[in-house]
Each structure stands twice: as structure tokens, then as C-alpha cells.
Amino acid sequence: MKLKQQLIGFVFILFIMLAIAFFVDRSEKQQQYEKKSEQANKMFPDITAETAGDKVAQIEIIANDETTVLRKSGTQWLVASMDDYPADQEEIKTLLEKVDQQKVLDLVSKNPEKQADFEVDASGVEAKFQDENQKLLAHFFVGKNTPDFFNTYIRQDGSQKVYIGKDLSQSNFDKGTRSWRNRKIFDFNKGDITHLLIELASEVVELKMGDDSKWQMIQPETSAVKQTTLDTILNNISSYETDDFVEADTENPFESKEKITVTLNDGSTRILMAAEEKDGKHQVKPLDHDQIFSVYKYKYNQLFKPSADLKDDAPPPSEDANSNESENTGGDGTGSDE
């Protein structure tokens, strides 16, 4: 029995020692890799997160035999290949930062015959970055994801070397049917909203902020408002991003069924019109916008709330409660000495 206990103790100690050795070795290797990474050359030295906004003036992306051209106009990026439609500024900023982070570090292959396996050829995504004088700053191919799905394979044009692209994927370049167009249709300070009119098919709900900054429902009845439900509307409408674009269809034109109007403290309004639900989505369109968008039902429901959801049914303080409070404070707010 004693020998068995000693054997178990020995195995346990051995396990602890091996675990410590493993983590120490792993830590040393990690430190060596980090040092190597710091010393590695940038893959695209002409592109940095700090100066990319000044240097890069055009980005050309070729994926699935389609070419997307993004160009900078002043401080804004536009989708030149889509009639200069405003681009998603944050997505382009993210893309430039990710390209800036790439280093000549993890070499995977030098064999040109394996380029197709890594999709760092015409089967992948091709990207070109140019300055305002059309000078080529970077030209490379982005391949498939690595087995861990966190990284991808990348190869510079004219080189046979394939590297691992850190924290990068084809989706950073190829946006598919959503494209690079900006899907956000409203962007203003929610604190500037003073009036809200929700015109549903079943009823009209009107909310107004009073001089005391408290909101009140005035249609279809006068009532206090559930602040949490109201905040859901205000938070979403002030920075409303749609899910996809809808191409114009002359045979099935957009037909507004419901509408929400927001009035700001400067008197300006923002109006969003919505069509009936179809296949779990609603088509929506700002009043002053020709482009039609679509949102999933849950996102539609974040805005178009019925009065039942907004009405605060909590009863106001009763007269008895107020009377008791007055008695407890002696009637004059100073408390009783008796």
C-alpha cells in the first residue's frame, strides 16, 4: 500500500515537472519568435497605418473575375467602380492597418507549383495599392485561410515566396454581394433627438422630450415612457447600419408601409421608410435617398415599436404614500421631535 502511494506521488511530481518544462520551453520559444518578429522587415514598407491615408489614393481588388476600385477623394473613400458610391470608411481603415502589419517572417513555400494549393494565384484575391500618381505601392495575392482559420497565405507579385499573412483573410478584401459600399444610412448624436414619430400600419406612436429632458408618449395616448425600450430605438436609429443593398426592380418597386421620423434639436429630420416583411427581411429606404436597403426582421423590430412596448405601466406614487412621507417628516420636511 505504501509503495503504491509512493508511486502515485512520483508520477504526480513527474507530471508537474514535465508541465513546467513544457510551459518554460513554450515561453522561451514565444519570446524568441516575438524578438524575431520585431526584427523582421515589413512586407509592404510603402504602406503604414500612420501614412497610408496620405500615401494610398487607390485600391484595386480583383476577386472572382470582378474588379472593385476604391479611390480617395479628399478625406473620403469612394467605390469608383460603383459610380463613386460612398465606401465603408472603417473597413478601409481596418484593411490598411492589416496590410501595414504584414512582415516577411513565416515562409511557407518557394515552390511555384504550390501556389494554386495556397490560392495565391488568380484563384485567390489580387490587390493593388497605388498613390495619387498611380505609382504602385503594393501588389500581392491573398490566398486561403491557414488551418487555424486565423491567418491566410500571401504572396507578393513577382515573387515565388509564400508567407503567412497574420490576422488576415480574403474577406478583408472581397466583400461579396455586400460590396465595399457604406451600409450605414444614419449617423448623428442620439442626444440631439427631441421628437419621435412612428407610423405603423396599425397605429401612430408619437414621443416627445419635455423641457425637463424627460420623454413622454403623446399618441395614441398620454403616458410615461419605458426608458430602456426608448433607448433601444434612439441608440439604433442614430447609427443605423443596414444588412444589405437591394437593386432597383421596376416590376416590384419599393412600397413604403410604415415610417419613422426623427426630429433633432436643430429642427432637421431623418425619415426612414419600410416595406412589408418578406423572407425574414424588410426593405428600407431613407426619404432623401434613392438606394434601397434591406434589414433583418430583428433589426427592423429595434425601431418600429408599438405603443404597448413603449408605454410605462408603472403606477405613479400614490397619494397615501405621499401622505405617509409627509407625516414621517413632520409635514415640513424637518422631521418630528416627538
Residue pairs with C-beta under 8 A, 6 or more apart in sequence:
36 105
37 103
37 105
40 103
40 104
40 105
41 103
41 104
42 48
42 100
42 102
42 103
42 104
43 102
43 103
43 104
43 140
43 154
43 156
43 163
44 99
44 100
44 102
44 129
44 137
44 138
44 140
46 55
46 129
46 137
46 138
47 55
47 56
47 96
47 99
47 100
47 129
47 137
47 138
48 55
48 100
49 96
49 97
49 100
49 101
52 96
52 97
52 99
52 100
53 72
53 93
53 96
55 131
55 137
56 72
56 96
56 129
56 130
56 131
56 137
57 71
57 72
57 130
57 131
57 132
58 69
58 70
58 71
58 72
58 80
58 129
58 130
58 131
58 132
58 134
59 69
59 70
59 71
59 92
59 95
59 127
59 128
59 129
59 130
60 67
60 68
60 69
60 70
60 127
60 128
60 130
61 67
61 68
61 69
61 70
61 125
61 126
61 127
61 128
61 173
61 174
62 68
62 125
62 126
62 127
63 125
63 126
63 170
63 173
63 174
64 174
67 81
68 79
68 81
68 82
68 175
68 179
68 180
69 79
69 80
69 81
70 77
70 78
70 79
70 80
70 87
70 92
70 180
71 77
71 78
71 80
71 84
72 78
72 132
73 84
76 86
76 87
76 89
77 86
77 87
77 89
77 92
78 84
78 85
78 86
78 87
79 85
79 86
79 87
79 179
79 180
79 181
82 179
82 180
82 181
85 181
85 182
85 291
86 181
86 182
87 180
87 181
87 182
88 180
88 181
88 182
88 183
88 184
89 182
91 175
91 180
92 180
94 172
95 172
95 173
98 167
98 168
98 172
99 129
99 138
101 166
101 167
102 154
102 163
102 165
102 166
102 168
103 166
104 163
105 163
105 164
105 166
106 163
106 164
106 166
107 161
107 162
107 163
108 118
108 153
108 162
108 163
108 164
109 115
109 118
109 161
109 162
110 160
110 161
110 162
111 160
112 160
114 162
115 121
115 155
115 160
115 162
116 123
118 124
118 143
118 144
118 153
118 155
118 162
119 141
119 143
119 144
119 153
120 141
120 142
120 143
120 153
120 154
120 155
120 162
121 141
124 141
124 142
124 143
124 144
124 170
125 141
125 142
125 170
125 173
125 174
126 139
126 140
126 141
126 142
126 157
127 138
127 139
127 140
127 141
127 142
127 173
128 136
128 138
128 139
129 136
129 137
129 138
129 139
130 136
130 137
131 137
138 156
139 156
139 157
139 158
140 154
140 155
140 156
140 157
141 154
141 155
141 157
142 152
142 153
142 154
142 165
142 168
142 169
142 170
142 172
142 173
143 152
143 153
143 154
143 155
143 162
143 170
144 152
144 153
144 170
145 151
145 152
145 169
145 170
146 152
146 153
146 164
150 167
151 164
151 165
151 166
151 167
151 168
151 169
152 164
152 165
152 168
152 169
152 170
153 162
153 163
153 164
153 165
154 162
154 163
154 164
154 165
154 168
155 161
155 162
155 163
177 244
177 245
178 244
178 245
179 245
181 245
183 241
183 242
183 243
183 244
183 245
183 293
184 239
184 240
184 241
184 242
185 240
185 241
185 242
185 272
185 284
185 286
185 289
185 293
186 237
186 238
186 239
186 240
186 270
186 272
186 286
187 238
187 239
188 238
188 264
188 270
189 238
190 234
190 235
190 237
190 238
190 239
192 264
192 265
192 266
193 209
193 234
193 237
193 238
193 262
193 263
193 264
193 265
194 208
194 209
194 263
194 264
194 265
195 206
195 207
195 208
195 209
195 262
195 263
196 205
196 206
196 207
196 208
196 230
196 233
196 234
196 260
196 261
196 262
196 263
197 204
197 205
197 206
197 207
197 259
197 260
197 261
197 263
198 204
198 205
198 206
198 207
198 258
198 259
198 260
198 303
198 304
198 305
199 258
199 259
199 260
199 261
200 258
200 304
200 306
201 257
201 258
202 306
203 220
203 306
203 307
204 219
204 220
205 217
205 219
205 220
205 305
205 306
205 307
205 310
206 217
206 218
206 219
207 215
207 216
207 217
207 218
207 225
207 230
207 310
208 215
208 216
208 218
209 215
209 216
210 216
215 225
215 227
215 230
216 222
216 223
216 224
216 225
217 223
217 224
217 225
217 307
217 310
217 311
219 307
220 307
221 307
221 311
223 307
223 311
223 312
224 311
224 312
224 314
224 316
225 310
225 311
225 312
226 309
226 310
226 311
226 312
227 312
229 305
229 309
229 310
230 310
232 302
232 305
233 302
233 303
233 305
236 299
236 302
236 303
237 260
237 262
237 270
237 272
237 303
240 272
240 303
242 284
242 293
242 294
242 295
242 299
243 281
243 293
243 294
243 295
243 296
243 299
244 293
244 294
245 291
245 292
245 293
245 294
246 254
246 283
246 292
246 293
246 294
247 292
248 292
254 273
254 275
254 283
254 285
254 292
255 275
255 276
256 273
256 274
256 275
256 285
257 274
257 275
257 276
258 273
258 274
258 304
259 271
259 272
259 273
259 274
260 271
260 272
260 274
260 303
260 304
261 269
261 270
261 271
262 269
262 270
262 271
263 269
264 270
270 286
271 286
271 287
271 288
272 284
272 285
272 286
272 287
272 303
273 284
273 285
273 286
273 287
274 282
274 283
274 284
274 300
274 304
275 282
275 283
275 284
276 282
277 297
277 300
280 296
280 297
281 294
281 295
281 296
281 297
282 294
282 295
282 297
282 300
283 292
283 293
283 294
284 292
284 293
284 294
284 295
284 300
285 291
285 292
285 293
328 335
328 336
329 335
329 336
330 336
330 337
